[in-house]
Amino acid sequence: MKVTFKVFRFDPIKDEKHHYDTFVVETKLNERILDCLNKIRSKQDSSVSFRMGCSYGICGSDALTINGVPSLACQKLVKDYNYTSEIIIEPLKFYSVIKDLIVDLDPFFKRLEKLKTDEKRKPINKLEKRENIQSIEDLKQFEDAIKCILCGSCVAACPITLEVEPEFIGPAALLRAYRYIFDSRIKNINEKMLLLEKAHGIWSCKSHYKCTLVCPKQIKVTKTILKTKRKIREDLHPKT
Amino acid sequence: MIYTYDVVVIGGGIAGLITALKASEKCSVSVVSKIHVTRSHSVAAQGGIAASLGNEEEDRWEWHMFDTVKGGDYLSDQNAAEILAKEAPGCVSMLEHLGVPFSRNSNGKIQQRRFGGHTQNFGKVPVKRACYAADRTGRTIMDTLYDECLMRKIPLHNEVFINNLLFSENQCCGVVGYDIRDCTPIVFHAKTVVLATGGAGRIFKTTSNGYSSTGDGFGLTLNSGLVLQDMEFIQFHPTGIFGLGILVSEAARAEGGILRNNKNERFMMKYAPSLKELAPRDIIARAILTEINEGRGINGEKYVFLDLRSIGKETLLEKIPEVISFIQTYLGISANEAPVPVAPTCHYFMGGIPTNTKGQVLVDKNHTIARGLYAVGECACVSVHGANRLGCNSLIDLVVFGLRTGKSASRYSIKHNRVSLPVETEKISENKIAFLLEKKGNSSVYNIRENLQNLMTEKCNVFRDGQNLSLALDKICELKKKYSDLVLNDNGTHFNYELQEAFELGNMLKTAESILYSAFKRKESRGAHFRTDFPEREDTKWLKHTLVASNLQGLKVTYFPVKISRFQPLKRKY
């Protein structure tokens, strides 16, 4: 079967403004969108640029806007879309476009760094002592957050980053913070929670739930942010 | 652009990050990766990391060492296997203290499960030795190490492709490459260079490996006139999703998954009566293909069934949630209700850049050291996995030998003065890029790559023979000729992936050729290398490591003995 793809194009050397190219791809219902994009590259136009990695949704390389929704190209199949009309492939929103479907993810990774506290690090050595003890229940407290693959989809879907406050730290970094705050093995979490309260921090989140909707790993991102907010209120601002 | 560090690590997977973290305690270090480091293929490791913690049942490092050596069909260097098994528990403990969210048992200790070839009491019964975080073990270790790198402020150079190793005054003093974003040449001037570039699964049509596994470290090494070791030993994981090659973790079998042919027979009973589905991977991959070749594939097709239905939905979702989810996504199958079509998929390279147990690269059979050059992880060959790696032994290899490599590389860097770079090093990448962009040949990258992948899959798969290997070697020469007649359709400088793929293809061709030649020369069957024309293991002639070199005069192999200490080779039965 033939499916038409409308692909966002922008070459910083040649183009002042982006445009769209249309490609008709011979494909199957069960093929990944990523497979289709690779067919475009290998058979029609090798200059179409996009990132890819593991090809099955664990490395987080190929988050794109597909028919308006942030999605992993390797996790979506042709049959997931109305393939009788055009499937529109665009770069993730919010980030600046470097070339075609490739965006500058530095702002994304920089946000993760922002929430790092200056703790003294443990030496990198094999240890004589045994592991920490952690109960199954304690692990469950933050287990949802360890599914994150840092694909950047949530930030690209967040109405706050997109429309209100581009400096907002964003869902992915908040999720990462949650992962540590709710890990029973970690002791000095107050410092981390104080960082979250800074400008453009956790209180900028207004629970639009868009991050949860688009997360390709089905993480309940908004719920984790709400839990963190509650903990900050209880631990840092207890009612007397 | 020239950056100066003490240690430069090429590749940001688990091996690279552990090495960098360790080295950063004593000197300046940076990680260079052709992708964002968090996308490295280590994230795809699912099932677990092996260590004889004994959290579930009695276990000893001696048993782990024995299993590793036997699993490797006695080609493992036993000094290295001993280090791996002895240091594994301390390394897992370190990972846990760094924050890796391991799954827990009811005592709150790290939970462990069975895995192929891991046994109690020198092969008696399966043992629970695999520590894991559901089926996201690699991903969670990577995330923990990545956060650790951020906290230690280790500079990460993402999306930089390396073209050449640099040598002067008889030692490695850096690397040269270019920024994939805009083709700017970049030189890293270092006291020591560590290669942590992973495997080359992409030279096969069907692989569990990501797009980045193109054997760049193998290419860099061969192009520098250095040798590779035991390249004929390639692991085909028995259970890739049919057609796609995506990995269904061995954990699926550890939790109770059963392999069945078209007669609904549990055929592993025939091939490994004792360990059955938990036999080592080389044995199961051959068993599956034997079933298929003898007409017992499902519906006459080239796959068998992996039946997970008896495990129960709850356990499946708790123990292997990722696997269950992508079986649903790609096959539209609920693994709880229907069996999963699987076939072997290229998974792992036991061979690689020869090193000693400190990660120092060796240049010949006399163990002469390449000064300033180190290798670690899948691209290296210590040799701990011998002729066939056991599941969960790769992650522990990365950590145990990553620590050792980080330590020795930083020591070397502290003790030695920096040697100056060769002249005009930036020009090396600049010229290579310009040459390819301006070249007006007739062959396309994609055409050659597809031919290479088909060739390797047809001629150098689980079963091999001299005639086909020899044909494949001729064919590779043709592909190399075509490669010298390349033309790129994209001549841009920003994220020109066709250009990068052209460089990668060069590495893939070099890697493939070294594999074919090593496989052609080894006239016996051992571990993952099975020759239908020489079906027996022959210790009197072949209990030795291969070294392969590739230069203008062609390919050349030499051999050197295996280090044997505790365990004399026995017939390998499971």
Interface residues (C-beta under 8 A of the other chain):
Chain A: D11 P12 I13 K14 N30 R32 R41 S42 K43 D45 S46 S47 S49 R51 M52 G53 C54 S55 Y56 G57 I58 C59 G60 S61 Q75 L77 I98 K99 D100 I102 L105 F109 L112 E113 K116 E119 R121 K122 P123 I124 N125 K126 L127 E128 K129 R130 E131 N132 I133 Q134 S135 I136 D138 L139 F142 E143 I146 K147 C148 I149 L150 R176 Y180 D183 R185 I186
Chain B: I18 L21 K22 E25 I35 H36 T38 R39 S40 H41 V43 A44 L53 E87 G90 C91 V92 S93 M94 E96 H97 L98 G99 P101 F102 S103 R104 N105 S106 N107 G108 K109 I110 A133 R136 R139 T140 D143 D147 E148 L150 M151 R152 R181 G210 Y211 S212 L244 I246 E322 F326 T329 Y330 G332 V400 L403 G406 V445 Y446 E450 L488 N489 D490 G492 T493 H494 F495 N496 Y497 E498
